[in-house]
Amino acid sequence: MALRPIGVYLLTMEALHAQKKTVYHVGKMSQLASEAASLTTLAGEELESSIELGEKAAVESEQGLELQSTSIELELDAESEFANAAGEAALAGEYSGQAE
């Protein structure tokens, strides 16, 4: 008969230990869920930032292409003006030779 109270005591202690482990694991899961929510929020913010930077990069790339196109046009104009100036210098040389 003395074994019965000891058995009940052992079962109670085992149940208490299982309950403590359950409470610990529930607390740990809550902590992990909180950390996951925080990381999800940070990931969302990083994604927003990445999208904004991507949009800015696209705009700047377009502006860069426009500037490059303008630069090419100006370079062609400069070459044309240089060729005209060289032709005018040659004509001026001929006229000055004829004037002498």
Accessible surface in RSA format (square Angstrom, percent):
REM  Atomic radii and reference values for relative SASA: ProtOr
REM  Chains: A
REM  Algorithm: Lee & Richards
REM  Probe-radius: 1.40
REM  Slices: 20
REM RES _ NUM      All-atoms   Total-Side   Main-Chain    Non-polar    All polar
REM                ABS   REL    ABS   REL    ABS   REL    ABS   REL    ABS   REL
RES MET A   1   203.59 105.4 155.56 103.0  48.03 114.3 138.84 118.0  64.75  85.8
RES ALA A   2    76.63  70.5  63.94  98.7  12.68  28.9  71.17 100.2   5.46  14.5
RES LEU A   3   141.53  78.8 137.17  98.1   4.35  10.9 137.27  96.4   4.26  11.5
RES ARG A   4   182.86  76.8 172.53  88.0  10.33  24.6  56.83  77.7 126.03  76.4
RES PRO A   5    84.03  61.2  73.52  67.0  10.51  38.2  79.72  65.8   4.31  26.8
RES ILE A   6    95.29  54.2  93.96  70.0   1.33   3.2  95.29  68.6   0.00   0.0
RES GLY A   7    29.04  35.8   0.00   N/A  29.04  35.8  28.39  77.9   0.65   1.5
RES VAL A   8    89.22  58.7  87.88  79.6   1.34   3.2  88.29  76.7   0.93   2.5
RES TYR A   9   131.86  61.6 128.02  72.8   3.83  10.0  96.83  72.8  35.03  43.2
RES LEU A  10   106.95  59.6 103.75  74.2   3.20   8.0 104.11  73.1   2.84   7.6
RES LEU A  11   124.67  69.4 120.48  86.2   4.19  10.5 120.90  84.9   3.77  10.1
RES THR A  12    76.25  54.2  71.05  72.0   5.21  12.4  60.59  81.4  15.66  23.7
RES MET A  13    84.99  44.0  82.33  54.5   2.65   6.3  70.64  60.1  14.35  19.0
RES GLU A  14   120.52  69.2 114.40  86.6   6.12  14.6  40.14  77.6  80.38  65.6
RES ALA A  15    61.91  56.9  50.36  77.7  11.56  26.3  57.49  81.0   4.42  11.7
RES LEU A  16    76.21  42.4  73.63  52.7   2.58   6.5  75.62  53.1   0.59   1.6
RES HIS A  17   108.85  59.5 106.60  74.1   2.25   5.7  75.38  77.7  33.46  38.9
RES ALA A  18    52.48  48.3  48.61  75.0   3.87   8.8  51.43  72.4   1.04   2.8
RES GLN A  19   112.28  62.8 106.95  78.2   5.32  12.7  31.98  68.1  80.30  60.9
RES LYS A  20   128.77  62.8 121.36  74.5   7.41  17.7  73.50  66.2  55.27  58.9
RES LYS A  21   104.26  50.9 102.15  62.7   2.11   5.0  49.04  44.1  55.22  58.8
RES THR A  22    78.09  55.5  74.55  75.6   3.55   8.5  53.60  72.0  24.49  37.0
RES VAL A  23    98.81  65.0  94.50  85.6   4.31  10.4  96.23  83.6   2.58   7.0
RES TYR A  24   134.34  62.7 125.51  71.4   8.84  23.0 102.89  77.3  31.46  38.8
RES HIS A  25    93.04  50.9  92.99  64.6   0.05   0.1  58.66  60.5  34.38  40.0
RES VAL A  26    79.54  52.3  79.18  71.7   0.36   0.9  79.18  68.8   0.36   1.0
RES GLY A  27    39.02  48.1   0.00   N/A  39.02  48.1  33.20  91.1   5.82  13.0
RES LYS A  28    87.00  42.4  83.79  51.4   3.21   7.6  44.00  39.6  42.99  45.8
RES MET A  29   122.80  63.6 118.66  78.5   4.14   9.9  84.48  71.8  38.33  50.8
RES SER A  30    67.18  56.8  56.09  74.9  11.10  25.6  37.13  79.1  30.05  42.1
RES GLN A  31    87.83  49.1  80.56  58.9   7.27  17.3  32.40  69.0  55.43  42.0
RES LEU A  32    99.69  55.5  95.75  68.5   3.94   9.9  96.08  67.5   3.61   9.7
RES ALA A  33    62.69  57.6  50.33  77.7  12.36  28.1  57.55  81.0   5.14  13.6
RES SER A  34    71.81  60.7  61.07  81.5  10.74  24.7  31.40  66.9  40.41  56.6
RES GLU A  35    82.34  47.3  79.31  60.0   3.03   7.2  37.48  72.5  44.86  36.6
RES ALA A  36    53.32  49.0  47.96  74.0   5.36  12.2  52.15  73.4   1.17   3.1
RES ALA A  37    60.23  55.4  51.16  79.0   9.07  20.6  58.59  82.5   1.64   4.4
RES SER A  38    59.79  50.5  51.38  68.6   8.41  19.4  30.93  65.9  28.86  40.4
RES LEU A  39   117.36  65.4 113.73  81.4   3.63   9.1 114.08  80.1   3.29   8.8
RES THR A  40    96.02  68.3  88.77  90.0   7.25  17.3  69.10  92.8  26.92  40.7
RES THR A  41    80.96  57.6  71.80  72.8   9.16  21.8  53.85  72.3  27.10  41.0
RES LEU A  42    94.81  52.8  94.53  67.6   0.28   0.7  94.53  66.4   0.28   0.7
RES ALA A  43    59.73  54.9  49.02  75.7  10.71  24.4  55.60  78.3   4.13  10.9
RES GLY A  44    33.22  41.0   0.00   N/A  33.22  41.0  30.56  83.9   2.66   5.9
RES GLU A  45    97.78  56.1  91.36  69.1   6.42  15.3  41.05  79.4  56.73  46.3
RES GLU A  46   121.22  69.6 118.29  89.5   2.93   7.0  40.75  78.8  80.46  65.7
RES LEU A  47   111.20  61.9 107.30  76.8   3.90   9.8 110.71  77.8   0.49   1.3
RES GLU A  48   112.87  64.8 111.25  84.2   1.61   3.8  36.72  71.0  76.14  62.2
RES SER A  49    49.81  42.1  46.10  61.5   3.72   8.6  23.58  50.2  26.23  36.7
RES SER A  50    65.28  55.2  56.20  75.0   9.08  20.9  23.10  49.2  42.18  59.1
RES ILE A  51    92.75  52.8  85.59  63.8   7.16  17.2  91.73  66.1   1.01   2.8
RES GLU A  52    94.41  54.2  93.30  70.6   1.12   2.7  28.65  55.4  65.76  53.7
RES LEU A  53   111.59  62.1 108.10  77.3   3.49   8.8 108.44  76.2   3.14   8.5
RES GLY A  54    40.96  50.5   0.00   N/A  40.96  50.5  33.86  92.9   7.11  15.9
RES GLU A  55   107.66  61.8 101.49  76.8   6.17  14.7  45.35  87.7  62.31  50.9
RES LYS A  56   124.11  60.5 121.46  74.5   2.65   6.3  73.93  66.5  50.18  53.5
RES ALA A  57    57.10  52.5  48.81  75.3   8.28  18.8  53.55  75.4   3.55   9.4
RES ALA A  58    63.37  58.3  49.40  76.2  13.97  31.8  58.03  81.7   5.34  14.1
RES VAL A  59    83.83  55.2  82.58  74.8   1.25   3.0  83.75  72.8   0.08   0.2
RES GLU A  60   114.48  65.7 106.46  80.5   8.02  19.1  32.42  62.7  82.06  67.0
RES SER A  61    65.55  55.4  52.48  70.0  13.08  30.1  33.86  72.1  31.70  44.4
RES GLU A  62   106.45  61.1 104.20  78.8   2.26   5.4  31.26  60.5  75.19  61.4
RES GLN A  63    94.87  53.0  94.13  68.8   0.73   1.7  27.83  59.2  67.04  50.8
RES GLY A  64    35.02  43.2   0.00   N/A  35.02  43.2  29.61  81.3   5.41  12.1
RES LEU A  65   112.63  62.7 107.52  76.9   5.11  12.8 107.88  75.8   4.75  12.8
RES GLU A  66   100.25  57.6  94.65  71.6   5.60  13.3  43.30  83.8  56.95  46.5
RES LEU A  67   126.70  70.6 122.96  88.0   3.74   9.4 123.37  86.6   3.32   8.9
RES GLN A  68   105.56  59.0  99.90  73.0   5.66  13.5  30.78  65.5  74.77  56.7
RES SER A  69    55.24  46.7  50.07  66.8   5.17  11.9  28.97  61.7  26.27  36.8
RES THR A  70    66.83  47.5  66.38  67.3   0.45   1.1  41.25  55.4  25.58  38.7
RES SER A  71    61.20  51.7  55.30  73.8   5.90  13.6  25.61  54.5  35.59  49.9
RES ILE A  72    91.39  52.0  91.39  68.1   0.00   0.0  91.39  65.8   0.00   0.0
RES GLU A  73   103.74  59.6 101.63  76.9   2.12   5.0  36.64  70.9  67.11  54.8
RES LEU A  74   111.33  62.0 107.52  76.9   3.80   9.6 107.76  75.7   3.56   9.6
RES GLU A  75   100.24  57.5  94.31  71.3   5.93  14.1  34.95  67.6  65.29  53.3
RES LEU A  76   106.00  59.0 101.34  72.5   4.66  11.7 101.71  71.4   4.29  11.5
RES ASP A  77    84.08  58.9  82.09  81.7   1.98   4.7  22.39  52.7  61.69  61.5
RES ALA A  78    59.61  54.8  48.94  75.5  10.68  24.3  55.70  78.4   3.92  10.4
RES GLU A  79    98.63  56.6  91.75  69.4   6.89  16.4  43.22  83.6  55.41  45.2
RES SER A  80    58.33  49.3  50.03  66.8   8.30  19.1  30.54  65.0  27.79  38.9
RES GLU A  81   113.89  65.4 111.23  84.2   2.65   6.3  39.77  76.9  74.12  60.5
RES PHE A  82   153.29  76.7 148.65  92.1   4.63  12.1 152.42  92.4   0.87   2.5
RES ALA A  83    62.90  57.8  49.39  76.2  13.51  30.7  54.56  76.8   8.34  22.1
RES ASN A  84    80.24  55.3  74.41  71.9   5.83  14.0  17.16  41.3  63.08  61.0
RES ALA A  85    54.62  50.2  47.58  73.4   7.03  16.0  50.52  71.1   4.10  10.9
RES ALA A  86    54.45  50.1  40.55  62.6  13.90  31.6  48.70  68.6   5.75  15.2
RES GLY A  87    35.85  44.2   0.00   N/A  35.85  44.2  33.93  93.1   1.92   4.3
RES GLU A  88   117.59  67.5 112.56  85.2   5.03  12.0  40.02  77.4  77.58  63.3
RES ALA A  89    65.60  60.3  49.48  76.4  16.12  36.7  56.70  79.8   8.90  23.6
RES ALA A  90    60.19  55.3  45.21  69.8  14.97  34.1  57.19  80.5   3.00   7.9
RES LEU A  91    90.33  50.3  90.33  64.6   0.00   0.0  90.33  63.4   0.00   0.0
RES ALA A  92    57.28  52.7  49.15  75.9   8.12  18.5  54.18  76.3   3.10   8.2
RES GLY A  93    41.94  51.7   0.00   N/A  41.94  51.7  32.54  89.3   9.39  21.0
RES GLU A  94   105.15  60.4  95.06  71.9  10.09  24.0  40.79  78.9  64.36  52.5
RES TYR A  95   139.67  65.2 136.14  77.5   3.52   9.2  95.91  72.1  43.76  53.9
RES SER A  96    59.92  50.6  54.23  72.4   5.70  13.1  41.54  88.5  18.38  25.8
RES GLY A  97    47.51  58.6   0.00   N/A  47.51  58.6  29.73  81.6  17.77  39.8
RES GLN A  98   138.87  77.7 105.41  77.0  33.46  79.7  47.74 101.6  91.13  69.1
RES ALA A  99    88.94  81.8  47.06  72.6  41.88  95.3  59.87  84.3  29.07  77.0
RES GLU A 100   179.38 103.0 115.67  87.5  63.71 151.7  61.26 118.5 118.11  96.4
END  Absolute sums over single chains surface
CHAIN  1 A     8991.4       7991.3       1000.2       6045.6       2945.8
END  Absolute sums over all chains
TOTAL          8991.4       7991.3       1000.2       6045.6       2945.8
